[in-house]
Amino acid sequence: MTQGTPDPLSQAAEWIAAGGRVAIATVLETWGSAPRQAGSQLVVHQDGRFEGSVSGGCVEGEVIVAAQDSIESGKLQILDFGVSNERAWQAGLACGGRVRILVEPVKA
């Protein structure tokens, strides 16, 4: 995180305080060469704005779409990406690792 950039959870709190709906994506587990460690987070606003990272850009697009789905449905999701997973190659996670991400809507 660069200086002056809010951390993901602070940004989520600001968006919620302003009446927005958000989801939080958290890296649960990684195996092998994964770009972010467990505990890394990405928050997504209902309009697609986001803060943070769960993969250094490799699968963020897929996670943002899943987060917007979770905001609408109110249901959490667990996403798995790895080199043997066709979705991971399509999303760009070709680094040789695997990552499991929890996406959960925030109830205000």
Number of C-alpha atoms within 10 A of each C-alpha: 10 6 6 6 11 14 16 21 15 13 20 24 17 13 18 16 11 9 10 14 21 29 27 27 30 21 23 19 17 20 13 11 14 21 18 17 17 16 14 17 24 26 32 29 22 21 10 13 11 19 19 21 22 26 21 12 13 21 20 19 13 15 25 23 14 21 30 22 19 21 23 14 10 15 13 19 17 14 16 17 22 23 17 13 14 12 15 21 16 13 17 19 25 18 15 13 17 21 26 18 24 18 29 23 25 18 10 10
